[in-house]
Amino acid sequence: MPELPEVEVVRRGMDRFTAGRTIASAEVLHPRAVRRHDAGPADFAGRLAGRTVLTPRRRGKYLWLPLRADGDGTPEEALLAHLGMSGQLLVGEPDREREKHLRVRIAFADGGLDLRFVDQRTFGHLMVADLAPDAVDGSGLVPEPIVHIAADPLEDAFDAEAFYRALRRRKTGIKRALLDQSLISGVGNIYADEALWRARLHWARPTETMTRAEAARVLEAAQDVMGDALAVGGTSFDRLYVNVNGESGYFERSLDAYGRRDEPCCRCGTPIRRDEFMNRSSYSCPVCQPRPRRARC
């Protein structure tokens, strides 16, 4: 599933190609793509027509386009997107061939590049949502369905001290905590493993035993690894994640832990270990990241 760096790459592309443009029409080709829009496909399309797209925003794995009606008023709604496992937001010439898994097409009044939501597995979704006060800092607006999502580690509003205190209260494993979107958003399986490898902490380390310095080390590692991934367009293991131009990212070439079972650790040479975790996998170095005596899975 695309994580924070991949969604931020898409957001930056959307900013370049959609900000300031007015939507002429929206066409829903598969109702599942707008299943979270309770009023249905026709209402979804109707609420987009005539709206001007403002600067795209992101929190964690969610991306949204604030929408303004005629005039210069404050936006009250947004087009909210979650890419799921295989969702793609693509821009291109409007007369190009339709993609096999095209779900939603948005045309603009200027007749230029259109925006398409392509989703092979149909786990992603789009919806038009009301904007509500941001619970993180109270100074902005976020789509109502995600007001409960915590700030992500690349946001200025992220509170490192509050993160540490919440970790100590959680009484769970550190990786499980990193995947908790109400605690810290945007971190998924790949970057949790990579951050913990960099921080030299095992994924089952009990959060209530974490020191302030260790929590800071994990947070810094998460910020660094996501920044590194952003610089090369994110992580693409297949063609299901691409940027708005259909191009893949290259960070999978720089992964130190995730997906490297039995390959030598880049620090000490010990074979990387794979463990089952929440119906997924966790990758770690048995030497650099020793399993705690009292583990929390």
C-alpha positions in Angstrom: 0.0 0.0 0.0 1.3 3.5 -0.8 2.6 5.2 2.3 3.4 8.8 3.2 6.3 9.3 0.7 4.3 7.8 -2.2 1.2 9.9 -1.5 3.3 13.0 -1.1 4.9 12.4 -4.5 1.4 12.2 -6.0 0.3 15.4 -4.1 3.2 17.3 -5.5 2.3 16.2 -9.0 -1.3 17.2 -8.4 -0.2 20.6 -7.3 1.6 21.1 -10.5 -1.2 19.9 -12.8 -4.5 20.7 -11.1 -4.2 23.6 -8.7 -6.1 26.7 -9.9 -8.1 24.8 -12.6 -11.9 24.5 -12.7 -13.6 21.1 -13.1 -15.9 20.8 -16.0 -17.3 17.3 -15.4 -16.6 14.1 -13.6 -17.5 10.6 -14.9 -17.7 7.6 -12.6 -17.1 4.4 -14.5 -17.1 2.0 -11.4 -19.4 2.8 -8.4 -17.0 1.0 -6.0 -14.5 3.9 -6.5 -16.9 6.3 -4.8 -18.5 3.8 -2.4 -17.6 6.1 0.6 -19.5 8.9 -1.0 -22.8 8.1 0.6 -25.0 10.1 -1.8 -23.9 8.0 -4.8 -22.0 8.5 -8.1 -24.4 11.1 -9.6 -24.1 13.4 -6.5 -20.3 12.9 -6.5 -20.1 14.1 -10.1 -22.5 17.0 -9.5 -20.6 18.3 -6.5 -17.4 18.5 -8.5 -18.7 20.2 -11.6 -17.9 23.9 -11.7 -15.6 23.8 -8.7 -12.1 25.3 -8.7 -9.3 23.1 -7.3 -7.0 24.8 -4.7 -3.6 23.7 -3.5 -3.7 19.9 -2.9 -3.0 18.8 0.7 -2.0 15.6 2.5 -2.1 14.0 5.9 -0.5 10.6 6.3 -1.8 8.4 3.5 -4.8 10.7 2.6 -4.7 13.3 -0.1 -7.3 16.0 -0.7 -8.1 18.8 -3.2 -9.9 21.7 -1.5 -12.7 22.9 -3.8 -13.9 26.4 -4.2 -17.2 27.5 -5.7 -17.4 30.6 -7.9 -15.8 33.6 -6.2 -12.9 33.8 -3.7 -14.6 32.3 -0.7 -13.1 29.8 1.7 -13.5 26.3 0.5 -16.1 24.2 2.4 -15.6 20.9 0.6 -12.7 18.8 -0.7 -12.2 15.8 -3.1 -10.7 13.3 -0.7 -8.6 10.4 -2.0 -7.2 7.2 -0.5 -5.1 5.1 -3.0 -5.7 1.8 -1.2 -3.4 -1.0 -2.5 -3.3 0.0 -6.2 -5.0 3.4 -6.7 -3.3 5.8 -9.2 -4.1 9.4 -9.9 -2.9 10.1 -13.4 -2.8 13.2 -15.5 -2.6 13.2 -19.3 -4.0 14.3 -22.6 -7.8 13.9 -22.5 -8.0 12.0 -25.8 -5.5 9.3 -24.8 -6.6 5.7 -24.6 -8.7 4.7 -21.6 -6.8 2.6 -19.0 -8.0 -0.9 -18.4 -8.9 -0.2 -14.8 -10.1 3.4 -15.1 -12.6 4.1 -12.4 -13.2 7.9 -12.4 -12.3 10.6 -15.0 -12.3 14.3 -14.3 -12.2 16.8 -17.1 -11.3 20.5 -16.7 -12.9 23.6 -18.2 -9.7 24.7 -20.0 -9.8 21.5 -22.1 -6.2 20.6 -21.0 -4.8 17.5 -19.2 -7.5 15.5 -17.5 -7.3 13.6 -14.1 -8.0 9.9 -13.9 -8.4 7.6 -11.0 -7.2 4.1 -12.0 -7.4 1.2 -9.5 -6.9 -2.4 -10.4 -7.9 -3.9 -7.0 -10.6 -1.2 -6.2 -9.5 -0.9 -2.6 -8.9 2.8 -3.0 -11.7 5.4 -3.1 -12.7 9.0 -3.8 -15.3 11.1 -2.1 -16.4 14.7 -1.8 -16.3 15.6 1.9 -17.1 18.6 4.1 -14.1 20.4 5.6 -13.9 20.7 9.4 -11.5 22.4 11.8 -8.2 20.6 12.1 -8.0 18.9 15.5 -4.2 18.8 15.3 -3.5 22.5 15.4 -6.9 24.1 15.1 -5.6 26.6 12.5 -6.7 24.9 9.3 -9.4 22.7 7.7 -9.3 19.0 6.9 -11.9 16.7 5.4 -14.4 15.6 8.1 -13.8 11.8 7.6 -10.1 12.2 8.7 -10.3 14.6 11.6 -9.3 11.7 13.9 -6.1 11.1 12.0 -2.9 12.1 13.8 -0.3 14.5 12.4 2.4 12.7 10.3 6.1 13.0 11.1 6.8 15.4 8.2 4.2 18.0 9.4 5.3 21.0 11.3 2.4 20.4 13.7 3.8 17.0 14.7 4.4 17.1 18.5 7.4 14.8 19.4 6.9 15.1 23.1 3.2 14.2 22.9 4.3 11.2 20.7 6.7 10.0 23.4 4.1 10.3 26.1 1.5 8.4 24.0 4.0 5.7 23.4 4.6 5.2 27.1 0.9 4.9 27.7 0.2 2.4 24.8 1.7 -0.8 26.3 2.1 -2.4 22.9 5.0 -3.2 20.5 6.7 -0.2 18.9 5.9 -1.3 15.3 2.2 -1.8 16.2 2.3 1.8 17.6 4.0 3.2 14.5 1.1 1.7 12.4 -1.5 3.3 14.6 -2.9 6.2 12.5 -4.4 7.8 15.6 -0.9 8.1 17.1 1.2 8.9 14.0 -0.1 8.9 10.5 1.5 7.9 7.2 3.8 5.1 8.4 3.1 1.7 7.0 4.8 -1.7 7.0 7.7 -0.7 4.8 8.8 2.5 6.5 8.2 1.1 10.0 10.7 -1.7 9.3 13.1 0.8 7.7 12.9 3.3 10.6 13.3 0.6 13.2 16.4 -0.8 11.4 17.9 2.7 11.4 17.0 3.2 15.0 18.4 -0.3 16.0 15.2 -1.3 17.8 13.3 -4.5 17.4 9.7 -4.3 16.2 8.4 -6.0 19.4 10.0 -3.6 21.8 7.4 -2.7 24.5 6.5 1.0 24.1 6.1 1.5 27.9 9.9 0.8 28.2 10.9 3.3 25.6 13.1 6.1 26.8 12.7 9.7 25.5 16.0 9.3 23.6 14.8 6.1 22.0 11.5 7.6 20.9 13.3 10.6 19.4 15.7 8.2 17.6 12.7 6.3 16.1 11.0 9.5 15.0 14.2 10.9 13.5 14.7 7.6 11.6 11.2 7.7 10.3 11.6 11.3 9.1 14.9 10.5 7.5 13.9 7.4 5.7 10.7 9.1 4.4 12.8 12.1 3.2 15.2 9.8 1.4 12.3 7.9 -0.2 10.7 11.2 -1.3 13.9 12.2 -3.0 13.7 9.3 -5.4 9.9 9.2 -6.0 8.9 6.6 -3.3 9.0 2.8 -3.3 7.6 0.8 -6.2 7.7 -3.0 -6.1 5.5 -3.2 -9.2 3.5 -1.0 -11.6 0.7 -0.5 -9.1 2.3 2.6 -7.5 3.3 5.3 -9.9 3.3 9.1 -9.8 0.9 11.3 -11.7 2.9 10.9 -14.9 2.9 7.1 -14.6 6.5 6.8 -13.5 7.7 4.4 -10.7 9.8 5.4 -7.7 13.2 3.9 -7.0 13.6 3.7 -3.2 13.2 -0.1 -3.2 16.8 -0.2 -4.3 17.8 1.5 -1.0 15.8 -0.6 1.4 17.9 -1.9 4.3 15.5 -4.3 5.9 12.1 -4.6 4.3 11.8 -7.5 1.8 15.5 -8.6 2.4 15.0 -11.9 4.1 18.3 -13.9 4.4 20.2 -11.1 2.7 23.2 -9.7 4.7 22.5 -6.7 7.0 24.1 -3.6 5.5 25.6 -2.8 8.9 26.9 -6.1 10.3 26.4 -8.7 7.6 24.0 -10.9 9.6 21.2 -12.4 7.5 18.0 -10.3 7.8 15.2 -12.2 9.6 11.5 -12.3 8.6 8.8 -12.7 11.2 5.1 -12.9 10.8 3.3 -9.8 12.1 -0.4 -8.9 11.9 -0.9 -11.1 8.9 2.0 -9.4 7.3 5.8 -9.5 7.7 8.4 -7.8 9.8 12.0 -7.6 8.7 14.9 -7.0 11.2 18.5 -7.7 11.9 18.9 -10.3 14.8 22.2 -8.6 15.8 21.6 -4.9 15.3 17.9 -5.2 16.5 18.0 -7.9 19.3 14.5 -9.1 20.3 13.6 -7.9 23.8 13.2 -10.4 26.6 9.7 -9.2 27.2 8.3 -8.7 23.7 5.0 -7.2 22.7 3.8 -8.5 19.3 
